[in-house]
């Protein structure tokens, strides 16, 4: 059986699509477990709670990696959050 075709990495606008759509949604594994096995559903943050989560993650990244590397790592994660929450490529 031939392998499945590979999806293109970039959309027309040049903005990466995150391939699996998992980055930017750290609660997705808990959601999958809920759907498959009936474990408690995760609280999916929205609005101000999501903004607080992203801000806390940003600060944690900078604390862990330091400013130089942390800014590059945080940029990647912030892009994933933006993609997962419907931000347009121009906004990123």
C-alpha positions as CSV (number, residue, x, y, z in Angstrom):
1,X,0.0,0.0,0.0
2,X,1.5,3.4,-1.0
3,X,2.1,6.0,1.7
4,X,-0.5,8.7,2.1
5,X,0.3,11.9,0.3
6,X,2.0,14.6,2.3
7,X,0.2,17.8,2.9
8,X,2.0,20.9,1.9
9,X,3.7,22.6,4.9
10,X,2.8,26.2,3.9
11,X,-0.5,27.7,2.9
12,X,-0.7,30.2,0.1
13,X,-0.1,33.1,2.4
14,X,3.2,31.6,3.5
15,X,2.0,31.0,7.0
16,X,2.6,27.5,8.4
17,X,-0.5,25.6,9.3
18,X,1.0,23.7,12.2
19,X,0.4,20.4,10.3
20,X,-1.4,18.5,13.0
21,X,-3.2,21.5,14.6
22,X,-2.1,20.2,18.0
23,X,0.4,23.0,18.8
24,X,-1.3,25.9,20.5
25,X,-3.8,23.7,22.3
26,X,-1.9,22.0,25.2
27,X,-5.2,20.5,26.5
28,X,-5.8,18.5,23.4
29,X,-4.4,15.2,24.8
30,X,-6.8,15.5,27.7
31,X,-9.6,16.2,25.2
32,X,-8.7,13.1,23.2
33,X,-8.7,11.0,26.4
34,X,-12.1,12.3,27.3
35,X,-13.5,11.5,23.8
36,X,-12.0,8.0,23.8
37,X,-12.3,6.8,27.3
38,X,-14.6,9.1,29.1
39,X,-12.1,10.7,31.4
40,X,-13.0,14.1,32.8
41,X,-13.2,16.8,30.1
42,X,-10.5,19.4,30.3
43,X,-11.3,23.1,31.0
44,X,-10.6,24.7,27.6
45,X,-9.6,28.3,28.4
46,X,-11.3,31.0,26.3
47,X,-11.2,34.8,26.3
48,X,-9.3,36.3,29.2
49,X,-8.4,32.9,30.6
50,X,-6.7,32.0,27.3
51,X,-4.8,35.3,27.3
52,X,-3.6,34.6,30.8
53,X,-2.5,31.1,29.9
54,X,-0.6,32.4,26.9
55,X,1.0,35.2,28.9
56,X,2.1,32.8,31.7
57,X,3.5,30.4,29.1
58,X,5.5,33.3,27.5
59,X,7.0,34.3,30.9
60,X,7.8,30.6,31.7
61,X,9.6,30.2,28.4
62,X,11.7,33.4,29.0
63,X,12.5,32.2,32.5
64,X,13.5,28.8,31.3
65,X,15.5,29.7,28.2
66,X,16.7,33.2,29.0
67,X,16.0,36.2,26.8
68,X,18.0,35.4,23.7
69,X,16.8,31.9,23.0
70,X,13.6,32.4,24.9
71,X,12.3,35.0,22.5
72,X,12.8,32.7,19.5
73,X,11.1,29.8,21.2
74,X,8.3,32.0,22.5
75,X,7.7,33.4,19.0
76,X,7.1,29.8,17.7
77,X,4.7,29.0,20.5
78,X,2.8,32.3,20.2
79,X,2.4,31.6,16.5
80,X,0.9,28.2,17.3
81,X,-1.5,29.8,19.8
82,X,-2.5,32.3,17.1
83,X,-3.0,29.6,14.5
84,X,-5.0,27.4,16.8
85,X,-7.3,30.3,17.7
86,X,-8.0,31.5,14.1
87,X,-5.6,34.5,13.8
88,X,-5.0,35.5,10.2
89,X,-1.5,35.2,8.8
90,X,-1.3,39.0,8.5
91,X,-1.9,39.3,12.2
92,X,1.0,37.0,13.0
